[in-house]
Structures are given as structure tokens and as C-alpha cells.
Amino acid sequence: MAQATSDLSRRTPQQVAAHHGQAMRSEDLDALLEDYAETACVITSDAVACGNACIRAFFARFFQLLPRARASWASKATFADNILLLEWTADSAGSSVSDGVDTLVVQDGLIQYQTVHFTVVPKP
């Protein structure tokens, strides 16, 4: 799933979102990080993760919470120029999310900022 570095800056926000969704579905951390600028930040209500190492750790933890999830990573997507609002759901053997919402700010084919909200609900 690796993309040529020179091609990344030419991606549209829609192409970034599509690649991001593929990487999420395959739980491919390396492919996910291809979508982020080196100085990117992922912002949640609990923490801010900036830079590749912290973003990798964030998604590694996410995949631990929802392993092999069946997901709709962009069940609804709204685009305005270089900003995307994505609504998503996920369901794994042990937990689910029904309220996922991300905002991505894309510049030069890379995510610069991402806000993330989701509630993991454990299954009985």
C-alpha cells in the first residue's frame, strides 16, 4: 500500500481520506503514517498526539481497543476545500463504536491536523 513520496503532495483531500480508510481497514500503521505530515497532530478530548511516533502509538492503541473491526470509516463524509468531516462506526468481537467523528485538515496531500471523537462500548 506504500505510495511514492513525490506523489503524496498531489493528492486531493478525498484521495487522502480514501487511502486513510484503506489503511484503517487493514490496520496498517505504516500506511496510516504515510497520510500524515511529520508535524501533524491528532487531537482527542483526552490528549494531543503530535509527530509520527505519537500518532503511531495512538493508532496502535486504537487497534487494540477495536481489533479486526468491521468498520465504516467514512459512513458520511463532508468536504469543504481542504477540510473533511468524517462520521464512522466500528464493530469488533469485544467492543463497538457508534459515534465516531473525525475532522481532517489536509494540506499538500498530507493530514496536518485531525480531531477524533469516539466512544468504545464494551460488549457483555
C-alpha positions in Angstrom: 0.0 0.0 0.0 3.1 2.3 0.0 2.8 5.3 -2.1 5.6 7.2 -3.8 6.6 10.1 -1.7 6.6 12.5 -4.7 3.0 11.6 -5.4 1.7 12.3 -1.9 1.7 16.1 -2.2 -0.6 16.0 -5.3 -3.3 14.0 -3.5 -6.7 15.7 -3.0 -8.4 15.6 0.4 -10.7 12.9 -1.0 -7.8 10.8 -2.1 -6.2 11.2 1.4 -9.4 10.1 3.0 -9.8 7.1 0.7 -6.2 5.9 1.4 -6.7 6.6 5.1 -9.8 4.4 5.1 -8.0 1.6 3.4 -5.1 1.7 5.9 -7.6 1.7 8.8 -9.4 -1.3 7.4 -6.2 -3.2 7.0 -4.8 -2.0 10.4 -1.6 -0.9 8.5 0.3 1.5 10.8 2.9 2.3 8.2 0.3 3.1 5.5 -1.6 5.3 8.0 1.5 7.3 8.8 2.0 7.9 5.1 -1.0 10.2 5.3 0.4 12.5 8.0 2.8 15.4 7.8 5.8 15.0 10.0 4.5 17.7 12.3 0.9 16.6 12.2 -1.2 16.4 15.4 -4.2 14.1 16.3 -6.4 15.8 18.9 -8.8 14.0 21.1 -10.7 15.1 24.3 -8.1 13.2 26.3 -4.8 14.1 24.6 -2.9 15.6 21.7 -0.5 13.3 19.8 2.0 15.2 17.5 4.6 13.7 15.3 4.9 10.2 13.8 5.8 8.3 16.9 2.9 9.6 18.9 0.4 9.2 16.1 1.7 5.6 15.6 1.1 4.9 19.3 -2.4 6.5 19.2 -3.4 4.2 16.3 -1.7 1.1 17.8 -3.9 1.7 20.9 -7.0 2.2 18.8 -6.4 -1.1 17.0 -6.0 -2.8 20.4 -9.4 -1.4 21.5 -11.1 -2.4 18.3 -9.1 -5.4 16.8 -10.2 -6.5 13.3 -13.2 -4.2 13.5 -15.8 -4.2 10.8 -16.0 -0.6 10.1 -17.5 2.1 8.0 -14.6 4.6 8.2 -16.5 7.2 6.3 -20.2 6.4 6.6 -20.7 10.1 5.9 -18.1 12.4 4.6 -18.5 16.2 4.2 -15.8 18.1 2.3 -15.1 21.9 2.3 -11.9 22.8 0.4 -9.1 21.0 2.4 -11.2 20.1 5.5 -13.1 16.8 5.8 -15.7 15.8 8.4 -16.0 12.0 8.6 -18.6 10.1 10.5 -17.8 6.4 11.2 -18.8 3.3 13.1 -16.9 0.2 14.0 -17.7 -3.2 15.5 -15.3 -5.8 16.8 -15.7 -9.0 18.7 -15.3 -7.3 22.1 -16.5 -3.7 21.6 -18.1 -1.2 19.2 -18.3 2.4 18.3 -21.4 4.1 17.0 -20.5 7.8 17.4 -17.1 8.2 15.6 -16.4 11.6 14.2 -13.1 12.9 12.7 -12.1 16.2 11.2 -9.1 16.1 8.9 -7.2 19.2 7.7 -5.2 18.3 4.6 -2.5 20.4 3.0 -0.1 19.4 0.3 -1.6 15.9 0.2 -1.0 15.2 3.9 -3.0 15.4 7.1 -1.8 18.3 9.1 -4.4 18.1 11.9 -7.0 15.6 12.9 -9.6 15.8 15.6 -11.1 12.5 16.7 -14.1 11.6 18.9 -15.4 8.1 19.6 -16.8 6.1 22.5 -15.7 2.5 22.8 -18.6 0.4 24.2 -17.5 -3.0 25.5 -19.7 -5.9 24.7 -21.0 -8.1 27.5 
